[in-house]
Amino acid sequence: MKRPAWEDEMSWYRDRLRLFLFAATAAAFVPAHALAQDAGLGAAGELVDPEVLRVCADPSNMPFTDQSGEGFENRLAELVAEKTGRKSVAYTWFPMITGFVRNTLTANRCDVIMGYAQGDELVQNTNAYYRSAYVLVYREGSGLGGVETIGDPKLADKKIGIVGGTPPASSMAAAKLMRSAKTYPLMVDTRIAPSMAEIMIKDLLAGTIDAAIVWGPMAGYYAKKSGADLTVVPLVKEKTGVRMSYRITMGVRPSDQEWKRTLNRVIRENQAEINRILLDYNVPLIDEHDNPITQ
């Protein structure tokens, strides 16, 4: 389960969004209801609904969003609505496929994308509210204990599951691991097919693959859901130069400056609660020094 400078490197997360993730000193003294935009078009004519938090989201993209409201971004939306004085949350559902931003946020059908990797040019990013990384997942007792990089010799004879076209695939190619790898498709419409992360975890448990390399939020969620004894290792010690970690923000329209400042304020004042929500879903959180965040 963060297209920009990310466009070249994080093609998976880019396609998750395209094909398918505060600032004032006086903010601490402003009551929650005062954070809502004025009635009408909002601050300085911004097209932000002042009464309802209008969220752009994929209807079937666990653990991020789901039409049933079970995703962690669904929970974050409820938190943002509460802290900005909105009466409710309303969704514009659209699959994370090509045209997602154009048909939702840009079309003014909704006002925020709850999870968007920092640096993309299609939206304006808020401050990042979490940072995660691609991870290695393996079963306890598989002989992979202590592995922290894709180039570790212990992986040389292993069959590794990888989503094609993602940053770790480049590192696997450099380590000559792609020949024996099991490659999973990059673009999947999860309305009609399971998440590739879910399938990879099932294949890992069935012995079809020996390990899986997946975007952290998705891997953590499905590893926990499996109930199996799986180890999830963030790949933050890679030496290949390919970036494995990404900051995830909320995405708003470039014109909505005041709305961005409002969301930044909510993030800053509620970071501890945001972390708790993410950790409930077993999202591997890391700080700016690549240390794990556990609370």
C-alpha positions in Angstrom: 0.0 0.0 0.0 3.1 8.2 -1.3 4.7 10.0 -10.0 6.7 13.1 -9.1 10.3 13.1 -8.8 8.3 10.2 -7.8 7.1 10.0 -11.4 10.1 7.9 -12.6 10.8 6.0 -9.4 7.5 5.3 -7.7 5.6 4.1 -10.8 3.5 1.7 -8.7 2.2 4.3 -6.3 1.7 6.6 -9.2 -0.4 4.1 -10.9 -2.3 3.3 -7.8 -3.5 6.9 -7.9 -3.6 7.5 -11.7 -4.7 4.0 -12.5 -6.6 3.3 -9.9 -2.0 8.7 -1.6 -0.7 23.3 8.9 0.8 26.5 9.4 -0.5 29.5 11.5 0.9 30.2 15.0 -2.6 31.1 16.3 -4.0 27.7 15.1 -3.8 26.2 18.6 -6.3 28.7 19.9 -8.8 28.3 17.1 -11.8 26.1 17.9 -12.4 23.2 15.5 -15.6 24.7 14.0 -13.6 27.8 13.0 -11.4 25.8 10.8 -14.3 25.3 8.3 -14.4 27.5 5.2 -16.9 30.4 5.1 -20.2 29.5 3.4 -20.4 29.6 -0.4 -17.2 29.1 -2.3 -14.9 29.1 0.7 -11.9 31.3 1.3 -10.9 33.6 -1.6 -13.3 31.9 -3.9 -11.9 28.4 -3.4 -14.3 25.7 -4.6 -14.3 23.8 -1.3 -17.5 22.7 0.4 -17.7 24.3 3.8 -20.3 21.9 5.2 -19.3 18.5 3.9 -15.8 16.9 3.5 -15.9 15.8 -0.1 -13.3 13.0 -0.6 -12.1 11.6 -3.9 -11.5 7.9 -3.5 -11.3 4.4 -5.0 -14.3 2.3 -4.0 -12.3 -0.9 -3.5 -8.7 -0.2 -2.6 -8.0 -1.7 0.8 -6.3 -0.9 3.1 -6.6 2.7 1.8 -10.3 3.3 0.9 -13.3 1.1 0.5 -17.0 1.9 -0.2 -17.8 0.1 3.1 -15.7 2.7 5.0 -13.2 0.1 6.3 -10.0 1.7 4.9 -7.6 3.8 7.0 -8.1 6.7 4.7 -11.8 6.4 5.4 -11.0 6.8 9.1 -8.7 9.7 8.4 -11.5 11.4 6.5 -13.8 11.1 9.5 -11.1 12.7 11.7 -10.5 15.5 9.2 -14.2 16.2 9.0 -14.5 16.4 12.7 -11.5 18.7 13.1 -12.6 21.0 10.4 -16.2 21.3 11.6 -17.7 19.5 8.7 -21.1 17.9 9.3 -20.3 14.7 7.3 -18.1 13.0 4.8 -19.2 12.4 1.2 -17.3 10.4 -1.4 -16.8 10.7 -5.2 -16.0 7.1 -6.1 -13.7 6.5 -9.0 -11.2 3.7 -9.6 -7.5 4.6 -9.3 -7.0 4.3 -13.1 -5.9 6.8 -15.7 -8.0 9.9 -15.3 -8.6 9.6 -11.6 -7.5 13.1 -10.7 -9.1 14.6 -13.8 -12.5 13.1 -13.2 -12.6 13.8 -9.5 -10.5 16.6 -7.9 -9.9 18.6 -11.1 -13.6 18.3 -12.0 -14.5 19.9 -8.6 -16.5 16.8 -7.7 -14.6 16.5 -4.4 -12.0 18.5 -2.5 -9.3 16.2 -1.2 -7.5 12.9 -2.0 -6.6 11.4 1.4 -3.4 9.7 0.3 -1.1 11.1 -2.3 2.7 10.7 -2.7 4.6 14.0 -2.2 5.8 15.7 -5.3 3.3 14.9 -8.0 2.4 17.7 -10.4 -1.3 16.9 -10.8 -2.2 18.1 -7.3 -1.0 20.4 -4.6 0.4 18.4 -1.7 -0.3 19.1 2.0 2.5 18.4 4.5 3.2 14.7 4.7 1.3 12.9 7.4 3.3 9.7 7.2 6.3 8.1 5.6 6.6 4.5 4.7 8.7 2.2 2.4 8.6 -0.9 0.3 9.1 -3.9 2.5 10.3 -7.5 2.3 7.9 -10.0 3.7 8.8 -13.6 4.6 7.7 -16.4 6.8 9.4 -17.1 10.1 11.6 -20.1 9.8 12.3 -19.6 6.1 16.0 -18.9 6.6 15.7 -15.2 5.7 16.1 -13.8 9.2 18.3 -10.8 9.3 17.8 -9.9 5.6 17.5 -6.1 5.2 18.5 -5.5 1.6 17.6 -6.9 -1.8 21.2 -7.7 -2.5 21.6 -10.0 0.5 23.1 -13.3 -0.6 20.3 -15.2 1.3 17.9 -14.1 -1.4 20.0 -15.5 -4.3 18.2 -18.8 -4.7 14.8 -17.6 -3.5 11.6 -17.1 -5.6 10.5 -13.5 -4.8 7.2 -12.0 -5.6 7.4 -8.5 -7.1 5.0 -6.1 -8.8 6.5 -5.4 -12.2 7.6 -1.9 -12.9 8.0 -0.8 -9.3 11.2 0.6 -7.8 12.3 -2.6 -6.1 12.1 -4.4 -9.4 15.1 -2.3 -10.5 17.1 -3.4 -7.5 16.1 -7.0 -8.0 17.3 -6.8 -11.6 20.6 -5.4 -10.5 20.9 -8.3 -8.0 20.1 -10.7 -10.8 17.0 -11.9 -8.9 14.4 -11.3 -11.7 15.1 -14.5 -13.5 13.6 -16.6 -10.7 11.0 -14.0 -9.6 7.3 -14.3 -9.8 6.0 -11.0 -11.4 2.6 -9.6 -10.6 0.7 -7.1 -12.8 1.1 -3.4 -12.0 -2.3 -2.3 -13.1 -5.3 -4.0 -11.5 -8.9 -2.9 -11.3 -9.7 -4.0 -7.7 -13.4 -3.7 -8.3 -13.2 -7.0 -10.2 -9.9 -8.5 -9.0 -8.2 -8.9 -5.6 -5.3 -6.6 -4.7 -2.0 -7.9 -5.9 -0.6 -7.5 -2.3 -3.3 -9.8 -1.0 -2.5 -12.4 -3.7 1.2 -12.2 -3.0 0.7 -12.8 0.7 -1.6 -15.8 -0.1 1.1 -17.1 -2.5 3.7 -16.7 0.2 1.7 -18.7 2.7 1.0 -21.4 0.1 4.7 -21.7 -0.7 4.4 -20.4 -4.3 6.9 -17.8 -3.5 9.6 -17.6 -0.7 9.3 -13.9 -0.1 7.4 -10.8 -1.3 8.4 -7.2 -1.9 5.4 -4.9 -1.6 4.6 -1.3 -0.8 4.6 -1.1 3.0 1.0 -0.1 3.9 -0.4 -2.9 1.7 2.0 -5.5 2.9 1.6 -4.7 6.6 -2.2 -4.8 6.3 -2.5 -8.1 4.5 0.3 -9.7 6.6 -1.6 -8.8 9.8 -4.9 -9.9 8.2 -3.5 -13.3 7.3 -2.9 -14.1 11.0 0.3 -15.9 10.0 3.8 -15.5 11.5 5.2 -13.2 8.9 8.1 -10.7 9.2 7.8 -7.4 7.5 11.1 -5.5 6.9 11.2 -2.0 5.5 13.8 -1.7 2.8 15.5 1.4 4.1 19.1 0.2 3.9 19.3 -0.3 0.1 22.5 0.9 -1.5 21.4 0.8 -5.1 20.3 4.4 -5.2 16.7 3.5 -6.0 14.4 5.2 -3.5 12.3 2.8 -1.5 10.6 5.3 1.0 8.0 7.9 0.3 6.2 10.7 2.1 2.5 10.5 1.8 0.3 13.7 1.9 -3.2 14.7 1.1 -3.8 16.1 -2.4 -5.8 19.3 -3.1 -6.3 21.6 -6.1 -3.4 24.0 -6.8 -5.8 26.9 -6.3 -7.0 25.9 -2.9 -4.3 27.5 -0.8 -6.4 28.2 2.3 -7.8 24.7 2.3 -4.2 23.3 2.2 -3.3 25.5 5.2 -6.4 24.2 7.0 -5.4 20.6 6.3 -1.8 21.2 7.3 -3.1 22.6 10.7 -5.2 19.5 11.2 -2.2 17.2 10.4 0.1 19.1 12.8 -2.4 19.1 15.7 -3.5 15.5 15.3 -0.4 13.6 14.3 -0.4 11.3 17.2 -4.0 10.2 16.5 -3.2 9.9 12.8 -0.3 7.6 13.7 -2.6 5.5 15.9 -5.0 5.0 13.0 -2.2 4.0 10.6 -0.6 1.6 13.2 -4.0 -0.1 13.7 -3.7 -1.2 10.1 -0.1 -2.3 10.6 1.3 0.4 8.3 5.1 0.3 8.6 5.8 3.9 9.7 9.3 5.4 9.5 10.6 8.8 10.6 13.0 11.0 8.5 15.9 9.0 9.8 14.4 5.7 8.7 13.7 4.7 12.3 10.4 2.8 13.0 7.5 4.7 14.5 5.6 2.4 16.8 3.2 4.7 18.7 
